Amino acid sequence: METWSEPVVPRLPGEAPPLRVHDTAAGQLRPVAVGPVARMYVCGITPYDATHLGHAATYVTFDLLNRVWRDAGHEVLYVQNVTDVDDPLLERAVATGQDWREIALRETELFRADMMALRVIPPAHYIGAVEAIPLVVDLVAQLRDAGHAYPVEDDLYFSVHDDERFGSVSGLDRDQMLAIFAERGGDPDRVGKKDPLDCLLWQAARPDEPAWDSALGHGRPGWHIECTAIALHYLGMSFDIQGGGRDLIFPHHEMGASEAHVVTGQWPYSRGYVHAGMVGLDGEKMSKSRGNLVFVSRLRESGVDPMAIRLALLGHHYRTDWEWTDADLVEAQDRLARWRSAVDQLAGPPADALLAAVRESLADDLNAPSALHAIDRWVEDLRLHAGPDPAAPGLVRDLVDALLGVKL
């Protein structure tokens, strides 16, 4: 599957401090110690509607992490999937009378355009569930042959408790797991399962639904195993960051980790789990099922500068839940105009300390709001006192671009 064009990222002088992020599994801030190549997997969209601001906030979060790593001199191996066959997509196809493949292609292309407009650095590997079916089949066969998968009628399920560490990603108790599993695509009440929490690996063909011939029979992948297969193939075990929205902690990231632990006999699947908060609208989480969505593409079509959209998202710390309002956009547009005016000046206050402050903010759990306020102070200082340094505006332009992804 094609990605999108990569933005040119300026090189900055000096050295970046070590990064610390909040690790969901540890429940605390932890340093992210990576080798020469930093490895990250971020779960992608199910393309039946794209891209609302909740999506955009998540992918801008991990773009920040990508930029911090690159600024520290690391090569980044970033992998993202597209769940281009799944129940929500098929349900949308039935509801609208459209072919599911046409919806997936259209919405995936719209997502690419939105990410490019927001200057998100693309993944090195952008893999659709359909193209990953051979990887999934091979992984499920390994689980089955090792006794970790079992049939329920013609479907195959994973025995989650074959992983002694099951539950270590989310930290949830069994009752919490059962409630959330039922809400987020699970089937705890299915007759024939060994445990209500066991998850689907391979679904046998259903009438009028897409299916593929394989060594597992005619069918299609379950949700969690899709990401596990892609991540193991392109990143291997013990990659550095598993990322996504907070609603993926359980069951998606929990199940994926257990599948990987069991099939490889190794631990950990990921060395760190980073999750973005939820974006709301009108008092509810922004989601396709509720229909309370603000789409990036519609904002762009109305003439909103994508850099203002990005600044509005960066104005909230990635781990917080927050609600989108028109005031967010107005504030971001004003900030963008002030910053652009400032970097167009012939000179300004020295900006070396500002570069250090922005780096420190982002190294401290990707604290983008703190970084924005530091730049605001420099801009205000320039307005009040001008400044003697002719190189300062250019450095500020470059640091805002390289670290925050905002083109001034």
Residue, then its C-alpha position, 0 to 999 in steps of 0.5 A: m500500500e502506498t504512503w504519502s510524500e515525506p516533508v523535508v525536515p530541517r536539521l537543527p544544531g546542537e543535541a537533543p536531550p533523552l526522551r521520556v514518555h508515559d508507558t501505559a504498561a508501567g503506569q509511569l514516565r519512563p526513558v525511551a532508550v533506543g538503538p541506532v534504529a528506533r522502531m515504532y508501530v502505530c495502529g492505523i485507521t479502518p477506512y470507512d470514514a477518514t480523517h476526523l480530528g481524533h484520528a489526526a490528534t493521534y497521528v500528530t502525537f506519534d509524528l512528534l515522537n518520530r521528530v524527537w527521535r530524528d532530532a536525536g540522530h536516530e533512524v526511525l523504522y515506523v510501521q502503520n497498518v490499514t484495516d481495510v477489511d473489517d466488520p465496520l467497513l462491511e456494515r458501512a458498505v451494506a448501509t450505503g449500497q457501495d462496494w466495500r473495496e471502493i469505500a476503503l480505497r477512497e477513504t484511505e486516499l483521503f487519509r493520505a491527503d490529510m496526513m500529507a497536508l498536516r505534514v505527518i512523516p509517513p511510515a516506512h511500511y504502510i500495510g493493508a490488512v488485505e495485503a497482509i493476509p499471507l502473514v496472518v495465515d502463517l502466524v495463525a497456523q503457527l499458533r494452531d500447530a503449537g496448540h494455542a489456537y482452537p476451532v469454534e465451528d469453522d473459526l479459529y480462536f486464540s487462548v489468551h491465558d496461554d500467555e502468563r503475562f496476559g493483562s500486563v499491558s492494560g492492568l485491568d481485572r477480569d470484570q473490567m476486561l469482560a465489559i470492555f471486550a464486549e464494547r470493543g468488538g469482542d464476543p464474550d458470549r459466543v458458545g464454544k469458546k474456552d474462555p469468554l476473553d479468547c479472541l478471534l484469529w481467523q473467521a470462516a467465510r460468511p454469506d455475502e462477505p469477502a473471504w480469501d482461500s488459505a491454508l486455514g480455509h476460506g475466510r478472513p483475519g480477525w482484528h488483533i492478529e492483523c497488527t501482530a503479524i505486520a509488526l512481527h514481520y517488519l519490526g520483530m519482537s521487542f520494538d520500542i513503541q506500540g502506539g495508538g489511541r487510548d481506546l486500543i489499550f484493551p483489547h487490541h494491544e493486550m491481545g496483540a502482545s499476548e499473541a506475539h509472546v506465545v508464538t515467539g516464546q519471547w518477551p516483551y512484544s513492545r518495550g513501551y506502550v504510548h496512548a493518546g487521549m480522546v478528542g470529544l465534541d458536544g460532550e461525547k468522544m468523537s467517534k464514527s459510531r456517534g457521528n459527532l465528527v469534525f473532519v480534517s478534509r472538510l476543514r481544509e476544503s473550507g479554507v482552513d490552513p492545515m498548519a492551524i489545524r496542527l497547531a490546534l491539536l498541539g495545544h493539548h497534551y497528547r495524554t489528556d482528553w479534551e473537547w474540540t471547540d471553534a475557539d481552539l481553531v481561532e486561537a491556533q489561527d491567531r498563533l500561526a499568524r503571529w509566528r509567521s509575522a515574527v519569523d519574517q523579521l530581519a532579526g530577533p532575540p537570540a533563539d538558542a535558549l528557545l531551541a533548548a526549551v522546546r527540546e526539553s518540553l518535547a523530551d518531557d513526555l511530548n509536552a507540546p503545549s509547553a513548547l508552544h508557550a515557549i515560542d509564544r514568549w520568544v515572539e512576544d519578546l521580539r514584538l516588545h524588544a526587537g532583537p539583534d540576532p539576524a539568524a534568530p528568525g531563521l532558527v525559529r522557523d526551522l525548529v518549529d518545522a523540524l520539531l513541531g511539524v508546523k511550516l511557517 
